[in-house]
Amino acid sequence: MQTRQLGQSGFAVSEVGLGCWQLGGDFGPINEVTANELLQTAVDCGIDFWDTANVYGNGQSEAWIGKFLTLTGYSVRVATKYGRGPDAFPDRYSLTGMRDSVRQSLDRLRRDRIDLLQLHCVPTEILKRGEIFDWLRQLQDEQLIEHFGASVESVEEGLICLQQPGLLSLQVIFNLFRQKLVDELLPQAAERGVGIIARLPLASGLLAGRWTPETTFPPEDHRNYNRDGEHFNVGETFAGIPLDVGIGLAEQAKRIAAGRPLAEVALRWILDHPAVSTIIPGARRPDQVKANAAISNLTPLDDSLHRSLRDFYNAEVRRHIRGPY
Ligand SMILES: NC(=O)c1ccc[n+]([C@@H]2O[C@H](COP(=O)([O-])OP(=O)(O)OC[C@H]3O[C@@H](n4cnc5c(N)ncnc54)[C@H](OP(=O)(O)O)[C@@H]3O)[C@@H](O)[C@H]2O)c1
């Protein structure tokens, strides 16, 4: 597993991390035994950067991570978030609320300090006002958090956050179906030394290219209950592409990948962008964790494949993306 620096003043992380939203049950029911298998496999593969949030499973994802790491003693950097609970979103943000949320996260994670606290898709207006970043710096002074970053929905929001001194990282939706960031946001983040954490690297699984129009998901799975943005930003589910369209696009992408597994090409494509510090694929099975970790050791895609994937995005994908982008 190769490592990269996360932000100029930050720390080194495995370039393949682990997304831990699934530990909250939003990809269908999950139990702690399975969660521990996923976490253990991640450690075995050298994945030492895990992304979670206070709201995933109402704290369950953080709690399982905290218990696992305490019992095993492994050293893993854990990034969590603040900003989407009912006590905060969309307009109840406060320093006190942020501090309380962080203390609760610390309890669940069984830590004295949060490695990286990310704003969790807070509204654009709140980001523009900027006060919320002063609170993050305040919690840093209080030693409750080591670093802060922001998870954002759009390029506009990313550019707003980049103006903030001390921002370590931006977490963005970046994958073969969401290439807009390449033009402006990634170069500016690199110039400012801000790390990029790429979420939804597989567009919620679409970019594994295994689904057919008959594929269904359990009721608790956001790929069922939020497939058209019914509950939160449509972009967080299938990267904002209608499922039936996305299945067809994945078939087209498979033809461009010319026999290579699409998930492999999709993840390698992201890592080929030097501005990216780490990708955080979610995984529901240990074999997926292993396959994703293995991408780190592959050579970059050749230039002609990069060009074909760019042309494909511009000609076929871009117009289908819904939601903030
Ligand atoms: N607002 C935010 O800040 C925000 C929002 C969303 C996500 N995130 C973070 O980003 C992480 C990743 O996003 P995500 O899990 O939503 O999307 P993702 O990583 O694009 O997709 C995860 C899904 O891809 C499939 N998959 C994973 N590895 C695979 C492999 N090797 N081969 C085939 N299929 C594979 C699995 O689908 P099956 O379940 O069908 O097997 C898995 O559930 C989350 O866990 C979370 O930490 C943050």
The ligand as an SDF file (V2000), in Angstrom:
LIG
                    3D

 48 52  0  0  0  0  0  0  0  0999 V2000
  -21.5080   13.6970    2.5540 N   0  0  0  0  0  0  0  0  0  0  0  0
  -20.4660   12.9590    2.8430 C   0  0  0  0  0  0  0  0  0  0  0  0
  -19.5420   13.3930    3.4570 O   0  0  0  0  0  0  0  0  0  0  0  0
  -20.4480   11.5380    2.3470 C   0  0  0  0  0  0  0  0  0  0  0  0
  -21.4870   11.0620    1.5560 C   0  0  0  0  0  0  0  0  0  0  0  0
  -21.3890    9.7800    1.0320 C   0  0  0  0  0  0  0  0  0  0  0  0
  -20.2940    9.0010    1.3240 C   0  0  0  0  0  0  0  0  0  0  0  0
  -19.2980    9.4750    2.1310 N   0  0  0  0  0  0  0  0  0  0  0  0
  -18.1210    8.6570    2.4720 C   0  0  0  0  0  0  0  0  0  0  0  0
  -17.6240    8.0560    1.2850 O   0  0  0  0  0  0  0  0  0  0  0  0
  -17.5490    6.6340    1.4870 C   0  0  0  0  0  0  0  0  0  0  0  0
  -17.6770    5.9080    0.1660 C   0  0  0  0  0  0  0  0  0  0  0  0
  -18.8900    6.2060   -0.4610 O   0  0  0  0  0  0  0  0  0  0  0  0
  -20.0180    5.1310   -0.7440 P   0  0  0  0  0  0  0  0  0  0  0  0
  -19.7860    3.9100    0.0560 O   0  0  0  0  0  0  0  0  0  0  0  0
  -21.3020    5.8360   -0.6210 O   0  0  0  0  0  0  0  0  0  0  0  0
  -19.8110    4.8410   -2.3010 O   0  0  0  0  0  0  0  0  0  0  0  0
  -18.7900    3.9340   -3.1070 P   0  0  0  0  0  0  0  0  0  0  0  0
  -17.5500    3.7560   -2.3540 O   0  0  0  0  0  0  0  0  0  0  0  0
  -18.7270    4.5490   -4.4510 O   0  0  0  0  0  0  0  0  0  0  0  0
  -19.6030    2.5770   -3.2720 O   0  0  0  0  0  0  0  0  0  0  0  0
  -19.6300    1.5890   -2.3010 C   0  0  0  0  0  0  0  0  0  0  0  0
  -20.2390    0.3370   -2.8910 C   0  0  0  0  0  0  0  0  0  0  0  0
  -19.4620   -0.0870   -3.9990 O   0  0  0  0  0  0  0  0  0  0  0  0
  -19.4780   -1.4970   -4.0910 C   0  0  0  0  0  0  0  0  0  0  0  0
  -18.0860   -1.9630   -4.0560 N   0  0  0  0  0  0  0  0  0  0  0  0
  -17.0950   -1.6110   -3.2090 C   0  0  0  0  0  0  0  0  0  0  0  0
  -15.9500   -2.2260   -3.5300 N   0  0  0  0  0  0  0  0  0  0  0  0
  -16.2170   -3.0070   -4.5950 C   0  0  0  0  0  0  0  0  0  0  0  0
  -15.4410   -3.8820   -5.3790 C   0  0  0  0  0  0  0  0  0  0  0  0
  -14.1580   -4.0790   -5.1500 N   0  0  0  0  0  0  0  0  0  0  0  0
  -16.0470   -4.5470   -6.4020 N   0  0  0  0  0  0  0  0  0  0  0  0
  -17.3480   -4.3380   -6.6650 C   0  0  0  0  0  0  0  0  0  0  0  0
  -18.1380   -3.5100   -5.9510 N   0  0  0  0  0  0  0  0  0  0  0  0
  -17.5760   -2.8530   -4.9340 C   0  0  0  0  0  0  0  0  0  0  0  0
  -20.2720   -2.0270   -2.9270 C   0  0  0  0  0  0  0  0  0  0  0  0
  -21.5880   -2.2450   -3.4360 O   0  0  0  0  0  0  0  0  0  0  0  0
  -22.5210   -3.4610   -2.9150 P   0  0  0  0  0  0  0  0  0  0  0  0
  -22.9410   -2.9920   -1.5590 O   0  0  0  0  0  0  0  0  0  0  0  0
  -23.6350   -3.4580   -3.8910 O   0  0  0  0  0  0  0  0  0  0  0  0
  -21.6820   -4.6840   -2.8940 O   0  0  0  0  0  0  0  0  0  0  0  0
  -20.2400   -0.8560   -1.9570 C   0  0  0  0  0  0  0  0  0  0  0  0
  -21.3330   -0.8360   -1.1020 O   0  0  0  0  0  0  0  0  0  0  0  0
  -18.6430    6.3640    2.5170 C   0  0  0  0  0  0  0  0  0  0  0  0
  -18.4790    5.1320    3.1810 O   0  0  0  0  0  0  0  0  0  0  0  0
  -18.4650    7.5450    3.4320 C   0  0  0  0  0  0  0  0  0  0  0  0
  -17.3830    7.3160    4.3040 O   0  0  0  0  0  0  0  0  0  0  0  0
  -19.3600   10.7370    2.6300 C   0  0  0  0  0  0  0  0  0  0  0  0
  1  2  1  0
  2  3  2  0
  2  4  1  0
  4  5  1  0
  4 48  2  0
  5  6  2  0
  6  7  1  0
  7  8  2  0
  8  9  1  0
  8 48  1  0
  9 10  1  0
  9 46  1  0
 10 11  1  0
 11 12  1  0
 11 44  1  0
 12 13  1  0
 13 14  1  0
 14 15  2  0
 14 16  1  0
 14 17  1  0
 17 18  1  0
 18 19  2  0
 18 20  1  0
 18 21  1  0
 21 22  1  0
 22 23  1  0
 23 24  1  0
 23 42  1  0
 24 25  1  0
 25 26  1  0
 25 36  1  0
 26 27  1  0
 26 35  1  0
 27 28  2  0
 28 29  1  0
 29 30  1  0
 29 35  2  0
 30 31  1  0
 30 32  2  0
 32 33  1  0
 33 34  2  0
 34 35  1  0
 36 37  1  0
 36 42  1  0
 37 38  1  0
 38 39  2  0
 38 40  1  0
 38 41  1  0
 42 43  1  0
 44 45  1  0
 44 46  1  0
 46 47  1  0
M  CHG  2   8   1  16  -1
M  END
$$$$
